[in-house]
Amino acid sequence: YHNASAWLLFKYRLKQAGFKRIHAYSYCSFFTDYDKLLDKLNQRVEQLRKMYGESKVLLLGHSLGGLQVRGYMARPESQGKVAGAVTLAAPMQGSRLAGLAMGGLGRSLMFRNSLVQSLEVADAPAQAPCLALYSLLDDYVQPHEGLRFAETPEGWTEQLVPPASHIYMLYGAAPARAAIGFFKKCLAEDGQDG
């Protein structure tokens, strides 16, 4: 339940690491559903690719944003558009605490519920390298196995980072270093710069 301003420190770290074209966007998770948010992400990717001459993008998502990245990477329309993707504290199998969420979309993230199961059915081999970062200190995703895939899709890697709370995954140095290192590797493999 935050907006693009939550990325200010992460954006600063990306700039310090040499990344030049950094965009964050806000979305409302009330009065919508997961598929509508995926469509919005697809539209945003298309806008950025047009803005920068059809180059591939890097995707970074936290929590529900990470689930959007997961869903987008499984869609056929992501092919050839993404150089790499990272998720931070994404509830890959949901969370029992989602029952306390405000709004239907938040509550749909319950542990092992129908949304999670539909994501698992839709999982396809990612057409670009993908990294799911998680911490066992996460205080929003319970049980902690909810932070990991039930079965890791092809093209994805899971990586445990030093202890960080769910929100601190946006602000901690260790998750940022892991994401930046991964993105640099993705761009090098794809023949792009930041």
MARTOR-542275 format. One record per residue: x, y, z of N, C-alpha, C in turn; residue in three letters. Coordinates in Angstrom, 2 decimals, padded with zeros to 5 digits. Atoms other than C-alpha are relative to their C-alpha. Layout:
N
     n.x     n.y     n.z    ca.x    ca.y    ca.z     c.x     c.y     c.z residu
       X       Y       Z       X       Y       Z       X       Y       Z    Ala
...
This chain:
194
     n.x     n.y     n.z    ca.x    ca.y    ca.z     c.x     c.y     c.z residu
  000.81 -001.19  000.00  000.00  000.00  000.00  000.86  001.26  000.00    Tyr
 -000.83 -001.19  000.16  002.67  002.46 -001.03  000.05  000.37 -001.47    His
 -000.03 -000.46  001.38  003.51  004.32 -004.20  001.45  000.10 -000.48    Asn
 -001.32 -000.06  000.62  006.46  005.12 -006.45  001.05  000.68  000.88    Ala
 -000.97 -000.67 -000.87  008.04  007.29 -003.76  000.77 -000.99  000.89    Ser
 -000.70  001.02 -000.80  008.98  004.09 -001.89  001.32 -000.41 -000.65    Ala
 -001.20  000.40  000.73  011.66  003.57 -004.56  001.10  001.06  000.00    Trp
 -000.97 -001.09  000.07  013.57  006.85 -003.94  001.42 -000.45  000.32    Leu
 -001.35  000.44 -000.36  016.54  005.25 -002.15  000.52 -001.03 -000.99    Leu
 -000.43  001.02  000.96  016.64  002.28 -004.51  000.39  000.66 -001.33    Phe
 -000.32 -000.72  001.23  016.57  004.64 -007.50  001.35  000.71  000.13    Lys
 -001.29 -000.66 -000.24  019.46  006.60 -005.99  001.14 -001.01 -000.12    Tyr
 -001.04  001.04  000.07  021.46  003.39 -005.59  000.21 -000.47 -001.44    Arg
 -000.13  000.39  001.41  020.73  002.41 -009.19  000.77  001.06 -000.78    Leu
 -000.73 -001.08  000.68  021.94  005.82 -010.40  001.47 -000.02  000.38    Lys
 -001.39  000.07 -000.45  025.08  005.53 -008.30  000.74 -001.16 -000.66    Gln
 -000.60  001.17  000.64  025.69  002.15 -009.96  000.10  000.16 -001.52    Ala
 -000.14 -000.27  001.42  025.51  003.74 -013.41 -001.24 -000.18 -000.85    Gly
  001.24  000.13  000.75  021.91  003.09 -014.41 -000.56  001.40 -000.26    Phe
  000.40 -001.35  000.39  020.53  006.08 -016.28 -001.50  000.17 -000.15    Lys
  001.43 -000.12  000.31  016.94  005.40 -017.28 -000.79 -000.81  001.01    Arg
  000.67  000.66 -001.11  015.05  004.60 -014.11 -001.40  000.59  000.15    Ile
  001.39 -000.44 -000.12  011.28  004.78 -013.86 -000.70 -000.86  001.04    His
  000.87  000.70 -000.94  008.91  003.86 -011.07 -001.41  000.52 -000.25    Ala
  001.37 -000.47  000.17  005.16  004.01 -011.29 -000.86 -000.47  001.16    Tyr
  000.95  000.32 -001.06  002.33  004.00 -008.81 -001.22 -000.69 -000.61    Ser
  001.26  000.61  000.41 -000.76  001.87 -009.04 -000.85 -000.17  001.25    Tyr
  000.93  000.19 -001.11 -003.81  001.53 -006.88 -000.40 -001.47  000.05    Cys
  000.36  001.42 -000.11 -004.39 -001.96 -005.57 -001.42 -000.19  000.55    Ser
  001.41  000.09 -000.42 -007.90 -001.14 -004.33 -000.89  000.04 -001.24    Phe
  001.01 -000.04  001.07 -010.90 -001.71 -006.60  000.54 -000.47 -001.35    Phe
 -000.53  000.57  001.24 -008.92 -003.70 -009.17  000.30 -001.47  000.25    Thr
 -000.41  001.39 -000.17 -007.70 -007.20 -009.76  001.38 -000.21 -000.59    Asp
 -001.37  000.31  000.40 -004.42 -008.88 -010.52  000.20  000.13 -001.52    Tyr
 -000.15 -000.05  001.46 -004.99 -009.20 -014.28 -000.01  001.43 -000.53    Asp
  000.00 -001.40  000.41 -005.79 -005.50 -014.64  001.36  000.66  000.30    Lys
 -001.32 -000.54 -000.33 -002.51 -004.66 -012.87  001.06 -000.54 -000.97    Leu
 -000.94  000.55  001.00 -000.66 -007.00 -015.25 -000.14  000.74 -001.32    Leu
  000.20 -000.76  001.23 -002.22 -005.19 -018.18  000.65  001.38  000.10    Asp
 -000.62 -001.31 -000.20 -001.07 -001.87 -016.71  001.53 -000.10 -000.09    Lys
 -001.44  000.20  000.09  002.47 -003.24 -016.33  000.41 -000.19 -001.47    Leu
 -000.29  000.19  001.42  002.41 -004.38 -019.95 -000.03  001.33 -000.76    Asn
  000.08 -001.32  000.64  001.30 -000.91 -021.06  001.21  000.86  000.35    Gln
 -001.16 -000.80 -000.42  004.09  000.68 -019.03  001.27 -000.47 -000.70    Arg
 -001.17  000.53  000.72  006.71 -001.62 -020.57 -000.02  000.50 -001.44    Val
  000.11 -000.47  001.38  005.43 -000.69 -024.03  000.34  001.48 -000.12    Glu
 -000.30 -001.43  000.00  005.59  003.03 -023.20  001.51  000.24  000.11    Gln
 -001.45 -000.18 -000.20  009.19  002.74 -021.99  000.79 -000.46 -001.21    Leu
 -000.72  000.49  001.18  010.28  000.71 -024.98 -000.13  000.99 -001.16    Arg
  000.17 -001.02  001.04  008.84  003.32 -027.34  000.85  001.23  000.31    Lys
 -000.76 -001.17 -000.43  010.49  006.09 -025.34  001.49 -000.17 -000.27    Met
 -001.43  000.27  000.11  013.90  004.41 -025.58  000.36 -000.85 -001.21    Tyr
 -000.38  000.66  001.23  013.89  002.99 -029.07 -000.10 -001.51  000.02    Gly
  000.27  001.45  000.01  012.46 -000.49 -028.43  001.04 -000.83  000.75    Glu
 -000.97  000.79 -000.75  015.31 -001.47 -026.11 -000.71 -000.81  001.08    Ser
  000.56  000.84 -001.04  014.70 -004.16 -023.53  000.07  000.73  001.34    Lys
  000.07 -000.62 -001.32  013.77 -003.15 -020.00  000.46 -000.99  001.07    Val
 -000.23  000.79 -001.21  014.76 -004.38 -016.56 -001.21  000.24  000.90    Leu
  001.15 -000.12 -000.89  011.90 -005.05 -014.15  000.40 -000.29  001.43    Leu
 -000.26  000.16 -001.43  012.05 -004.69 -010.38 -001.32  000.22  000.72    Leu
  001.26 -000.13 -000.71  009.05 -005.30 -008.16  000.12 -000.47  001.44    Gly
  000.01  000.34 -001.42  008.47 -005.42 -004.41 -001.39 -000.51  000.39    His
  001.23  000.55 -000.54  005.79 -007.55 -002.74 -001.01 -000.30 -001.12    Ser
  000.97  000.21  001.08  002.64 -007.41 -004.94  000.61  000.37 -001.34    Leu
 -000.69 -000.36  001.24  004.78 -005.64 -007.55  000.88 -001.13 -000.50    Gly
 -000.79  001.18  000.38  007.03 -008.70 -007.51 -000.87 -001.09 -000.61    Gly
  000.93  000.97  000.60  004.03 -010.93 -008.17 -000.42  000.44 -001.40    Leu
  000.30 -000.49  001.35  003.19 -008.69 -011.12  001.14 -000.32 -000.96    Gln
 -001.16  000.34  000.84  006.72 -009.15 -012.45 -000.03 -001.48 -000.34    Val
  000.09  001.44  000.25  006.32 -012.91 -012.04 -001.03 -000.31 -001.08    Arg
  001.06  000.26  000.96  003.04 -012.92 -013.93  000.34  000.52 -001.39    Gly
 -000.36 -000.57  001.29  004.34 -010.64 -016.67  001.05 -000.86 -000.70    Tyr
 -001.06  000.80  000.60  007.43 -012.80 -017.24 -000.53 -001.32 -000.55    Met
  000.60  001.23  000.51  005.14 -015.79 -017.83 -000.88  000.24 -001.22    Ala
  000.87 -000.33  001.13  003.09 -013.96 -020.47  000.79  000.01 -001.31    Arg
 -000.68 -000.02  001.30  003.94 -014.37 -024.16  000.44  001.40 -000.43    Pro
 -000.35 -001.35  000.43  003.97 -010.58 -024.65  001.28  000.54  000.64    Glu
 -001.26 -000.44 -000.61  007.05 -010.29 -022.40  001.21 -000.41 -000.84    Ser
 -001.12  000.53  000.77  009.22 -012.18 -024.90  000.68  001.10 -000.81    Gln
 -000.80 -000.95  000.74  012.01 -010.07 -026.32 -000.07  001.43  000.51    Gly
  000.17 -001.36 -000.52  011.08 -007.05 -024.18  000.72  000.25  001.31    Lys
 -000.60 -000.13 -001.33  012.87 -007.74 -020.90  001.39 -000.62 -000.02    Val
 -001.37  000.51 -000.11  016.60 -008.12 -020.27  000.22 -000.75  001.30    Ala
 -000.12  000.66 -001.29  016.14 -009.24 -016.66 -001.05  000.52  000.96    Gly
  001.02 -000.39 -000.98  013.79 -009.12 -013.69  000.41 -000.45  001.39    Ala
 -000.28  000.29 -001.41  014.16 -009.02 -009.91 -001.26  000.26  000.81    Val
  001.08 -000.22 -000.95  011.52 -009.43 -007.22  000.59  000.09  001.40    Thr
 -000.40 -000.17 -001.40  011.91 -008.32 -003.60 -001.18 -000.38  000.88    Leu
  001.02  000.38 -000.99  009.90 -010.06 -000.88 -001.36 -000.27 -000.63    Ala
  001.27  000.32  000.66  007.26 -011.23 -003.35 -000.60 -001.25  000.64    Ala
  000.64  001.17 -000.61  004.75 -013.60 -001.74 -000.35 -001.04 -001.07    Pro
  000.17  000.94  001.12  005.23 -016.30 -004.40 -001.07 -001.05  000.25    Met
  001.08  000.93 -000.34  002.88 -018.64 -002.53 -001.06  000.66  000.88    Gln
  000.96 -000.73 -000.80  000.93 -015.94 -000.74  000.43  000.09  001.46    Gly
 -000.27 -000.19 -001.42  000.75 -015.10  002.95 -001.28 -000.16  000.80    Ser
  001.18  000.13 -000.87 -001.61 -016.04  005.76 -000.45  001.35  000.54    Arg
  000.35 -001.33 -000.50 -001.50 -012.40  006.86 -000.82  000.81 -001.01    Leu
  000.77 -000.73  001.02 -003.17 -011.33  003.60 -001.48  000.10  000.37    Ala
  001.40 -000.08 -000.45 -006.51 -012.02  005.27 -000.30  001.29  000.74    Gly
  000.17 -001.28 -000.71 -005.94 -008.78  007.19  000.05  001.20 -000.94    Leu
 -000.17 -001.08  000.97 -005.45 -006.75  004.01 -001.30  000.76 -000.22    Ala
  001.15 -000.82  000.39 -007.73 -003.90  003.04 -000.17 -000.18 -001.51    Met
  000.24  000.17  001.42 -009.30 -004.63 -000.31  000.07 -001.45 -000.44    Gly
  000.09  001.37  000.51 -010.08 -007.74 -002.28  001.28 -000.53 -000.59    Gly
 -001.25  000.47  000.59 -006.80 -007.88 -004.18  000.99 -000.41  001.07    Leu
 -000.89  000.36 -001.11 -004.78 -007.85 -000.96 -000.41 -001.31  000.65    Gly
  000.47  001.25 -000.62 -006.95 -010.58  000.54  000.15 -001.19 -000.94    Arg
 -000.16  001.11  000.94 -006.58 -012.63 -002.65  001.41 -000.60  000.05    Ser
 -001.37  000.49 -000.11 -002.91 -013.09 -001.73  000.18 -000.99  001.15    Leu
 -000.09  000.99 -001.08 -003.74 -015.64  000.98  000.89 -001.17 -000.42    Met
 -000.92  001.11  000.23 -001.26 -018.51  001.31 -000.69 -001.13 -000.74    Phe
  000.41  001.14  000.82 -001.77 -021.18 -001.38 -001.45  000.13 -000.50    Arg
  001.37 -000.19  000.45 -005.07 -019.65 -002.57 -000.12 -000.13 -001.51    Asn
  000.24  000.20  001.43 -006.58 -019.64 -006.05  000.87  000.91 -000.88    Ser
 -000.88 -000.87  000.80 -004.53 -016.63 -007.29  001.38 -000.63 -000.13    Leu
 -001.31  000.65  000.03 -001.29 -018.37 -006.34 -000.03 -001.23 -000.90    Val
  000.10  001.21  000.82 -002.46 -021.59 -007.94 -000.12  000.35 -001.48    Gln
  000.09 -000.39  001.41 -003.39 -019.78 -011.15  001.34  000.51 -000.52    Ser
 -001.34 -000.43  000.41  000.08 -018.17 -011.23  000.87 -001.22 -000.28    Leu
 -000.80  001.21  000.20  001.64 -021.62 -010.87 -000.37 -000.70 -001.29    Glu
  000.45  000.62  001.25 -000.45 -022.98 -013.73  000.53  000.80 -001.19    Val
 -000.42 -000.87  001.10  000.51 -019.98 -015.89  001.51  000.11 -000.14    Ala
 -001.46 -000.13  000.07  004.24 -020.11 -015.04  000.53 -000.69 -001.25    Asp
 -000.65  000.52  001.21  006.21 -020.57 -018.23  001.48  000.34  000.12    Ala
 -001.43 -000.35 -000.06  009.96 -020.55 -018.80  000.19  001.49 -000.32    Pro
 -000.26 -001.42  000.22  011.12 -016.96 -018.45  000.94  000.17 -001.19    Ala
 -000.81 -000.25  001.19  012.60 -015.54 -021.65  001.21  000.88  000.31    Gln
 -001.14 -000.78 -000.46  015.12 -013.52 -019.61  000.32 -000.47  001.42    Ala
 -000.34  000.43 -001.36  017.00 -014.19 -016.36 -000.85  000.74  001.04    Pro
  000.84 -000.56 -001.06  014.88 -013.62 -013.25  000.55 -000.43  001.36    Cys
 -000.52  000.25 -001.34  015.91 -013.38 -009.59 -001.05  000.38  001.03    Leu
  000.93 -000.26 -001.10  013.61 -013.65 -006.56  000.80  000.10  001.29    Ala
 -000.72 -000.23 -001.25  015.21 -012.11 -003.45 -000.98 -000.07  001.16    Leu
  000.87  000.12 -001.16  013.77 -012.96 -000.05  000.84 -000.06  001.27    Tyr
 -000.66  000.04 -001.29  014.63 -012.78  003.65 -000.88 -000.77  000.98    Ser
  000.75  000.77 -001.00  013.63 -015.07  006.47 -000.45  000.86  001.19    Leu
  000.48 -000.92 -001.03  013.05 -012.00  008.66 -001.29  000.70 -000.45    Leu
  001.20 -000.65  000.54  010.08 -010.99  006.49 -001.14 -000.12  001.01    Asp
  001.06 -000.03 -001.00  007.28 -009.95  008.79 -001.40  000.10 -000.60    Asp
  001.31 -000.06  000.67  004.47 -009.77  006.20 -000.38 -001.33 -000.65    Tyr
  000.28  001.24  000.70  004.79 -013.06  004.35  000.20 -001.16  000.97    Val
  000.00  001.10 -000.97  003.87 -015.90  006.69 -000.86 -001.14 -000.55    Gln
 -001.32  000.43 -000.44  004.77 -018.70  006.64  001.06  000.44 -001.00    Pro
 -001.09 -000.46  000.86  008.17 -017.90  005.21  000.12 -000.79 -001.30    His
 -000.04  000.75  001.27  007.82 -020.66  002.62 -000.82  000.71 -001.08    Glu
  000.77 -000.78  000.95  005.35 -018.25  000.99  000.86  000.93 -000.85    Gly
 -000.92 -000.84  000.74  008.37 -016.22 -000.16  000.67 -000.73 -001.16    Leu
 -000.69  000.81  001.02  009.61 -019.07 -002.34 -001.03 -000.68 -000.88    Arg
  000.87  000.74  000.91  008.14 -020.80 -005.34 -000.24 -001.40  000.56    Phe
  000.24  001.41 -000.32  006.48 -024.16 -004.70  000.88 -000.85 -000.92    Ala
 -000.88  000.62  001.00  008.33 -025.20 -007.87  000.57  001.14 -000.85    Glu
 -000.63 -001.15  000.67  010.83 -022.72 -009.29 -000.10 -000.13 -001.51    Thr
  000.12  000.07  001.47  009.99 -021.92 -012.93  001.37  000.12 -000.67    Pro
 -001.23 -000.10  000.78  012.70 -022.26 -015.55  000.32  001.47 -000.26    Glu
 -000.44 -001.38  000.21  014.72 -019.06 -015.84  000.04  000.83  001.27    Gly
  000.02 -000.69 -001.29  014.19 -018.06 -012.20  001.05 -000.59  000.93    Trp
 -000.89  000.39 -001.08  016.71 -018.18 -009.36 -000.51  000.66  001.27    Thr
  000.36 -000.57 -001.29  015.87 -017.68 -005.71  001.27  000.26  000.79    Glu
 -001.19 -000.33 -000.78  018.36 -015.96 -003.42 -000.41  000.57  001.35    Gln
  000.19 -000.48 -001.36  018.26 -015.53  000.34  000.96  001.16  000.25    Leu
 -000.85 -001.13 -000.35  019.55 -012.14  001.48  000.09  000.09  001.52    Val
 -000.10 -000.16 -001.46  020.72 -011.14  004.99 -001.32  000.50  000.59    Pro
  001.28 -000.34 -000.63  017.91 -010.54  007.48 -000.46  001.43 -000.30    Pro
  000.63 -001.28  000.30  015.59 -007.73  006.39 -001.51 -000.19  000.09    Ala
  001.46  000.07 -000.06  011.95 -007.02  007.10 -000.58  000.18 -001.40    Ser
  000.68 -000.10  001.31  009.41 -006.95  004.29  000.23  001.38 -000.63    His
 -000.17 -001.36  000.52  009.56 -003.16  003.89  001.48  000.34 -000.17    Ile
 -001.43 -000.33  000.08  013.31 -002.96  004.54  000.66 -000.59 -001.25    Tyr
 -000.53  000.52  001.27  013.87 -005.03  001.40  000.10  001.12 -001.04    Met
 -000.07 -001.16  000.89  013.24 -001.70 -000.40  001.16  000.93  000.34    Leu
 -000.95 -001.00 -000.48  015.83  000.19  001.67  001.35 -000.57  000.40    Tyr
 -001.24  000.61 -000.45  018.51 -002.27  002.73  001.06 -000.05 -001.10    Gly
 -001.11  000.02  000.95  021.93 -002.24  001.10  000.17 -001.38 -000.65    Ala
 -000.24  001.35  000.53  022.16 -006.04  000.68 -000.96 -000.35 -001.14    Ala
  000.88  000.28  001.15  019.01 -006.45 -001.46  000.34  000.86 -001.21    Pro
 -000.35 -000.88  001.11  020.05 -003.44 -003.54  001.25 -000.50 -000.71    Ala
 -001.24  000.52  000.62  023.55 -004.85 -004.11 -000.30 -001.25 -000.83    Arg
  000.33  001.24  000.73  022.10 -008.22 -005.13 -000.73  000.33 -001.30    Ala
  000.77 -000.36  001.20  019.63 -006.64 -007.56  000.88  000.70 -001.02    Ala
 -000.87 -000.75  000.91  022.20 -004.25 -009.05  001.01 -000.93 -000.67    Ile
 -000.94  000.95  000.58  024.76 -007.01 -009.53 -000.66 -000.89 -001.04    Gly
  000.75  000.85  000.93  022.15 -009.20 -011.19 -000.35  000.77 -001.27    Phe
  000.36 -000.81  001.16  020.98 -006.38 -013.47  001.22  000.27 -000.89    Phe
 -001.21 -000.24  000.80  024.54 -005.59 -014.56  000.36 -001.23 -000.81    Lys
 -000.27  001.25  000.71  025.06 -009.23 -015.46 -001.00 -000.20 -001.15    Lys
  001.02  000.14  001.04  021.76 -009.28 -017.41  000.30  000.91 -001.18    Cys
 -000.28 -000.95  001.08  022.69 -006.17 -019.38  001.24 -000.41 -000.78    Leu
 -001.21  000.44  000.69  026.16 -007.51 -020.14 -000.30 -001.17 -000.93    Ala
  000.37  001.15  000.83  024.68 -010.77 -021.43 -000.85  000.43 -001.19    Glu
  000.88 -000.46  001.05  022.18 -008.80 -023.51  000.67  001.04 -000.92    Asp
 -000.71 -000.98  000.82  024.78 -006.37 -024.88 -000.50  001.42  000.14    Gly
  000.52 -001.35 -000.26  023.16 -003.26 -023.34  000.79  000.66  001.12    Gln
 -000.51 -000.69 -001.18  024.27 -000.59 -020.92 -001.19  000.42  000.85    Asp
  001.06 -000.37 -000.94  022.26  000.88 -018.01 -000.90  001.06 -000.50    Gly
